Amino acid sequence: MRPAEGDDMIVDRATREHEDNLVLFRAVHEVAVRHAGAPYHQVISALAAGLPGAPRLAADELRRIAEEISLGRDPSGL
């Protein structure tokens, strides 16, 4: 039994979103490894330079991630 025509598009979109999120988590992890415990302004600069363009993070989410890394934590979960 073949999936309905629209189902392929939904699966493709879900797969693409999942892959985009993995790229984002890996980028956050890389910054966390390199800048754990660094001052906030250094971490936020590293995040701005190292994060992919999509998916985009809201400013408050970016700030929260930078604060976690400044405290020596890795918010990526990796």
RAGI-V454650 format. One record per backbone hydrogen bond with DSSP energy under -1.0 kcal/mol. NH is the residue of the N-H (numbers start at 1). CO is the residue of the C=O. If there is no record, write none. Layout:
BEGIN
NH | CO
NH | CO
END
This chain:
BEGIN
10 | 6
11 | 7
12 | 8
13 | 9
14 | 10
15 | 11
16 | 12
17 | 13
18 | 14
19 | 15
20 | 16
21 | 17
22 | 18
23 | 19
24 | 20
25 | 21
26 | 22
27 | 23
28 | 24
29 | 25
30 | 26
31 | 27
32 | 28
33 | 29
34 | 30
35 | 31
37 | 69
38 | 35
43 | 39
44 | 40
45 | 41
46 | 42
47 | 43
48 | 44
49 | 45
50 | 46
51 | 47
62 | 58
63 | 59
64 | 60
65 | 61
66 | 62
67 | 63
68 | 64
69 | 65
70 | 66
71 | 67
72 | 69
73 | 68
77 | 74
END
